Amino acid sequence: MSEQPVVVPETGHDHASHQRFRLDLAYDGSGFHGWAAQPGLRTVQGVLEEALGRVTRVPVPVTVAGRTDTGVHARGQVCHLDLPPAVLAALPGRSDRDPAVALLSRLAGVLPADVVVRAATPVSGDFDARFSALGRRYRYRISDGPGAHDPLRRDVLRHRRELDVEAMARASAVLLGEHDFLSFCRPREGATTIRSLELLDWRRPEEGRADAGLVVATVVADAFCHHMVRSLVGTLLPVGEGRAPEDWPAAVLAARTRQAARRGTAGAAPLAPPHGLTLEHVAYPDPEGYAAQAGRSRTTRG
């Protein structure tokens, strides 16, 4: 049984008095057309904002740390929202709960099973889920043999060939650092495709560890442009299969053209399928650094 919605009296629109909240959430992306709200399509943003509207009885737009594609999952997604004083006062209802606790509880009562808000935290108005972030960490999970295939996991790509993890790791090394990743991105008009790739690590976790038996890529950067992680993985898979030389990803990077990954010496290198990808974590500075980091991000990325 869902909780009753908050009844909020009419108020003005003094945003300076609003309380900003950080929401930490996880979702199974299988049933969503990505994060961003789209008319007529089920999206994570659309479902979350609908739930917030039911709880607060006012429109509550959210700003997200990183938009995920159709089918991509998240364990550590972050967004922020602003609530007016009247909503804050009404959230606990007849209880003496803190408004953040009440917000978390009420959202749990109306959200579908494939979206979970894990924490609702009051933050200063300087916090920006997107621009205050220092970096994002994704993992791409692959099962490349019958012993690792698991029909109960929807966050793993079932791959048809065994992969050479060491070759993929060697081919990834040259991609680290600050580069123009145009060859690995779908560019957005007016925005840069220069990113700082801090980690691109390929491992096969041992028995007893999480994801044992899988091939797991951990990818960390200050930010990612559209399709960047899936394109990096898609370019490295042929290397792991032995169909492309280890220096091919470096050549794709150097070409700085979206066509490079389609015309490489090893043939086509499509985007890796979305369902193997999960946003694991978004890192932020200490609260006193929110505004400065947001300013730097807006200047460099737009």
Stockholm file with secondary structure:
# STOCKHOLM 1.0

chainA/1-302         MSEQPVVVPETGHDHASHQRFRLDLAYDGSGFHGWAAQPGLRTVQGVLEEALGRVTRVPVPVTVAGRTDTGVHARGQVCHLDLPPAVLAALPGRSDRDPAVALLSRLAGVLPADVVVRAATPVSGDFDARFSALGRRYRYRISDGPGAHDPLRRDVLRHRRELDVEAMARASAVLLGEHDFLSFCRPREGATTIRSLELLDWRRPEEGRADAGLVVATVVADAFCHHMVRSLVGTLLPVGEGRAPEDWPAAVLAARTRQAARRGTAGAAPLAPPHGLTLEHVAYPDPEGYAAQAGRSRTTRG
#=GR chainA/1-302 SS CCCCCCCCCCCCCCGGGCEEEEEEEEECGGGSSCSSCCTTSCCHHHHHHHHHHHHHSSCCCCEESSCCCTTCEEEEEEEEEEECHHHHHHTTTTSCCCHHHHHHHHHHHHSCTTEEEEEEEEECTTCCTTTTCCEEEEEEEEECSTTTCCTTCSSSEECSSCCCHHHHHHHHGGGCEEEECGGGSCCCTTCCCEEEEEEEEEECCCTTSTTTTSEEEEEEESCCCTTHHHHHHHHHHHHHHTSSCTTHHHHHHHHCSTTGGGSBTTBCCCCCCGGGEEEEEEECCCGGGHHHHHHHHHHHHC
#=GC SS_cons         CCCCCCCCCCCCCCGGGCEEEEEEEEECGGGSSCSSCCTTSCCHHHHHHHHHHHHHSSCCCCEESSCCCTTCEEEEEEEEEEECHHHHHHTTTTSCCCHHHHHHHHHHHHSCTTEEEEEEEEECTTCCTTTTCCEEEEEEEEECSTTTCCTTCSSSEECSSCCCHHHHHHHHGGGCEEEECGGGSCCCTTCCCEEEEEEEEEECCCTTSTTTTSEEEEEEESCCCTTHHHHHHHHHHHHHHTSSCTTHHHHHHHHCSTTGGGSBTTBCCCCCCGGGEEEEEEECCCGGGHHHHHHHHHHHHC
//
